[in-house]
Amino acid sequence: MNTPKQRVTVLGSTGSVGVSTLDVIARHPERFEVFALSAATKVDEMLAQCAQFSPRFAVMASAPHAQLLAEKLKQSGLKTRVLMGSDAIENIASHEDVDAVMAAIVGAAGLGPCLAAARAGKRLLLANKEALVVGGELFMRTVREGGATLLPIDSEHSAIFQSLPEDPSTWARRIDKIILTASGGPFLTRSPGSLGAVTPEQACAHPNWVMGRKISVDSATMMNKALEVIEARHLFGVSPEQIEVVIHPQSVVHSMVQFTDASVIAQLGTPDMRVPIAVGLAWPERIESGAARLDFRQMASLTFDAPDAALFPGLGLAWHALRAAPGTTAVLNAANEVAVEAFLDRRLRFDRIHAVNMETLETVAPSKPASLADLLALDASARAAANAAALRFAA
Ligand SMILES: NC(=O)c1ccc[n+]([C@@H]2O[C@H](COP(=O)([O-])OP(=O)(O)OC[C@H]3O[C@@H](n4cnc5c(N)ncnc54)[C@H](OP(=O)(O)O)[C@@H]3O)[C@@H](O)[C@H]2O)c1
């Protein structure tokens, strides 16, 4: 008997994770069919994806980009229907004909579509870490109530997921500690005082991973790891004290779980996002990802170290925000998005990203967010405070 193809929506299809997802899908035409794609600005990339995958819908975030795409599709004789805006993105994430959704939009803009897919009970492949950092309990509750299957795509969380037993009801009594590995990014060997003059190009040149610009800067500050600590707390139901971060510059061990009997299970592999994407697409099966295999005979050493709090002051904000009032992680995320954008636009020095985050956390007092509207309001006020702080620290 033939298994029906999984119909997949890829949100953020023109980004780093989106492109890797389509690469894995293209390797398995008998298993997957692209139902819809979404992007923000890259019209030509979207056109090429429509030509290759013939999705039913292509959604652009704004009207001018949607219009341009529609014209180009028409000229090319392609039948994909073009839609526009955040409501349309939510619609392709929750459409009744969709089986699986890859959530690979960057930033808090991904929260609404993730909630829509969760509410509709989809198989939700979660790359957009901000959805969990901003949405927290509300997001996890929506996943439970909607009956969605949540599959982590961040390589660290996929590693933890793969190291845990399949039945989540056993996790609480078995997990002693979750150990997230971090490469340390491009500035691992620098001194804290030497980071004032680093450029966006230097910050985005990650030694092991090829990623979008926002997450690359977050890796350089280790705010990425801070966001992952918050993600792990929600995904695996552990307390902040049960999460530890270790520096592992080789990026071979993607993360580990220490169990109550003191044994540790880790997942290893080459640093290639197509591995966790293939895991998410096929789980509980395994399929070819296209990634290179590890060659243990060529591996000189695997090292592990404690992170330097003076070099990476942002990392500790994860535990601070998790212990503070509900909504604090959403404030931290908004502040960091604003600060990173200001750095990428050369309006803020790299070593002042942390100062903007700290000041925003001190300025904005969150009230417990009970709905998406509450979260969006909190996100907006944190962005306003962070923009003001970024202006002041730019001076
Ligand atoms: N890259 C990685 O290796 C990696 C690993 C783990 C987790 N993640 C997480 O996965 C997510 C995506 O990361 P990425 O590196 O793939 O980012 P990216 O390369 O910057 O791609 C982001 C995608 O989102 C679209 N987009 C941007 N702003 C949008 C908006 N306001 N509304 C709708 N779509 C929007 C972009 O469209 P255009 O390109 O057309 O403008 C692009 O398709 C992030 O949350 C990141 O933290 C990434």
The ligand as an SDF file (V2000), in Angstrom:
LIG
                    3D

 48 52  0  0  0  0  0  0  0  0999 V2000
   19.9000   29.2130   10.1630 N   0  0  0  0  0  0  0  0  0  0  0  0
   20.0350   28.2500   11.0330 C   0  0  0  0  0  0  0  0  0  0  0  0
   20.9500   27.4230   10.9200 O   0  0  0  0  0  0  0  0  0  0  0  0
   19.0810   28.1250   12.1980 C   0  0  0  0  0  0  0  0  0  0  0  0
   19.2970   27.1310   13.1570 C   0  0  0  0  0  0  0  0  0  0  0  0
   18.4030   26.9910   14.2010 C   0  0  0  0  0  0  0  0  0  0  0  0
   17.3190   27.8340   14.3120 C   0  0  0  0  0  0  0  0  0  0  0  0
   17.1270   28.8100   13.3980 N   0  0  0  0  0  0  0  0  0  0  0  0
   15.9910   29.7160   13.5680 C   0  0  0  0  0  0  0  0  0  0  0  0
   15.1840   29.5810   12.4010 O   0  0  0  0  0  0  0  0  0  0  0  0
   14.5900   30.8390   12.0670 C   0  0  0  0  0  0  0  0  0  0  0  0
   15.0140   31.2040   10.6480 C   0  0  0  0  0  0  0  0  0  0  0  0
   16.4170   31.3870   10.6290 O   0  0  0  0  0  0  0  0  0  0  0  0
   17.2300   31.6230    9.2760 P   0  0  0  0  0  0  0  0  0  0  0  0
   18.6510   31.6310    9.6620 O   0  0  0  0  0  0  0  0  0  0  0  0
   16.7360   30.6640    8.2450 O   0  0  0  0  0  0  0  0  0  0  0  0
   16.7710   33.1170    8.9100 O   0  0  0  0  0  0  0  0  0  0  0  0
   16.9270   33.8910    7.5270 P   0  0  0  0  0  0  0  0  0  0  0  0
   17.9350   33.2260    6.6670 O   0  0  0  0  0  0  0  0  0  0  0  0
   17.1040   35.3160    7.8730 O   0  0  0  0  0  0  0  0  0  0  0  0
   15.4850   33.6740    6.8440 O   0  0  0  0  0  0  0  0  0  0  0  0
   14.3200   34.2010    7.3980 C   0  0  0  0  0  0  0  0  0  0  0  0
   13.1030   33.9310    6.5180 C   0  0  0  0  0  0  0  0  0  0  0  0
   11.9740   34.6340    7.0840 O   0  0  0  0  0  0  0  0  0  0  0  0
   11.4460   35.5530    6.1040 C   0  0  0  0  0  0  0  0  0  0  0  0
   11.0020   36.7330    6.8430 N   0  0  0  0  0  0  0  0  0  0  0  0
   11.7930   37.6730    7.4320 C   0  0  0  0  0  0  0  0  0  0  0  0
   11.0240   38.5950    8.0650 N   0  0  0  0  0  0  0  0  0  0  0  0
    9.7340   38.2290    7.8460 C   0  0  0  0  0  0  0  0  0  0  0  0
    8.4760   38.7910    8.2170 C   0  0  0  0  0  0  0  0  0  0  0  0
    8.3940   39.9070    8.9400 N   0  0  0  0  0  0  0  0  0  0  0  0
    7.3510   38.1500    7.8200 N   0  0  0  0  0  0  0  0  0  0  0  0
    7.4200   37.0150    7.0910 C   0  0  0  0  0  0  0  0  0  0  0  0
    8.5690   36.4430    6.7020 N   0  0  0  0  0  0  0  0  0  0  0  0
    9.7160   37.0390    7.0810 C   0  0  0  0  0  0  0  0  0  0  0  0
   12.6090   35.8160    5.1550 C   0  0  0  0  0  0  0  0  0  0  0  0
   12.1380   36.2900    3.8850 O   0  0  0  0  0  0  0  0  0  0  0  0
   13.1250   36.9910    2.7960 P   0  0  0  0  0  0  0  0  0  0  0  0
   14.4160   36.2340    2.8260 O   0  0  0  0  0  0  0  0  0  0  0  0
   12.3740   36.7990    1.5050 O   0  0  0  0  0  0  0  0  0  0  0  0
   13.2740   38.4180    3.1590 O   0  0  0  0  0  0  0  0  0  0  0  0
   13.2460   34.4240    5.0880 C   0  0  0  0  0  0  0  0  0  0  0  0
   12.5060   33.5960    4.2250 O   0  0  0  0  0  0  0  0  0  0  0  0
   15.0790   31.8220   13.1380 C   0  0  0  0  0  0  0  0  0  0  0  0
   14.1220   31.9190   14.1430 O   0  0  0  0  0  0  0  0  0  0  0  0
   16.3570   31.1850   13.6720 C   0  0  0  0  0  0  0  0  0  0  0  0
   16.6240   31.5580   15.0110 O   0  0  0  0  0  0  0  0  0  0  0  0
   17.9800   28.9780   12.3500 C   0  0  0  0  0  0  0  0  0  0  0  0
  1  2  1  0
  2  3  2  0
  2  4  1  0
  4  5  1  0
  4 48  2  0
  5  6  2  0
  6  7  1  0
  7  8  2  0
  8  9  1  0
  8 48  1  0
  9 10  1  0
  9 46  1  0
 10 11  1  0
 11 12  1  0
 11 44  1  0
 12 13  1  0
 13 14  1  0
 14 15  2  0
 14 16  1  0
 14 17  1  0
 17 18  1  0
 18 19  2  0
 18 20  1  0
 18 21  1  0
 21 22  1  0
 22 23  1  0
 23 24  1  0
 23 42  1  0
 24 25  1  0
 25 26  1  0
 25 36  1  0
 26 27  1  0
 26 35  1  0
 27 28  2  0
 28 29  1  0
 29 30  1  0
 29 35  2  0
 30 31  1  0
 30 32  2  0
 32 33  1  0
 33 34  2  0
 34 35  1  0
 36 37  1  0
 36 42  1  0
 37 38  1  0
 38 39  2  0
 38 40  1  0
 38 41  1  0
 42 43  1  0
 44 45  1  0
 44 46  1  0
 46 47  1  0
M  CHG  2   8   1  16  -1
M  END
$$$$
